[in-house]
Amino acid sequence: MDYEMLRAALGNAVPMVKYLGLEIVEVGPGRGVVRLPDKPEILNHVKSQHAAGLFAAGETASGAAMTGALADKMAGMTPLAKGAEISYKRLGKGAITATATLSEDAAAIGSRLDSDGKAEFEANIDMTDEAGMLVATMTVLWHVSKRS
């Protein structure tokens, strides 16, 4: 699988990702890494990363992990984030890195998709600042289904 091609394509596929300046750093089998830049126009009133920016970075990282895991099935399926929960741990100063990993391996998810026509699974995300301090954690529930 050409994960570098997937990484480049994802960066151009979602207008919001481009608007915020999110950088998709890595797409792999069940792992996605996204960088939220430190730009004055997306900060909050206390000059830290805005909660919405952190959420967007986490959701985007989870999508990158999902895409990497199910890349061979993407053309025939519809992926949707069904729900998400985020917990803010400390102010996010500077650039933030969101690292997502899936709760189960791609083979198990793909097997359910093939047999049931759909599958649900979680992506767990840690967001850290440039010093490696945990800024936020997030869980995204993904629902994927075969296109009819």
Secondary structure, 3 states (H helix, E strand, C coil): CCHHHHHHHHHHHCHHHHHHCCEEEEEECCEEEEEECCCHHHECCCCCECHHHHHHHHHHHHHHHHHHHCHHHHHHEEEEEEEEEEEECCCCCCCEEEEEEECCCHHHHHHHHHHHCEEEEEEEEEEECCCCCEEEEEEEEEEEEECC
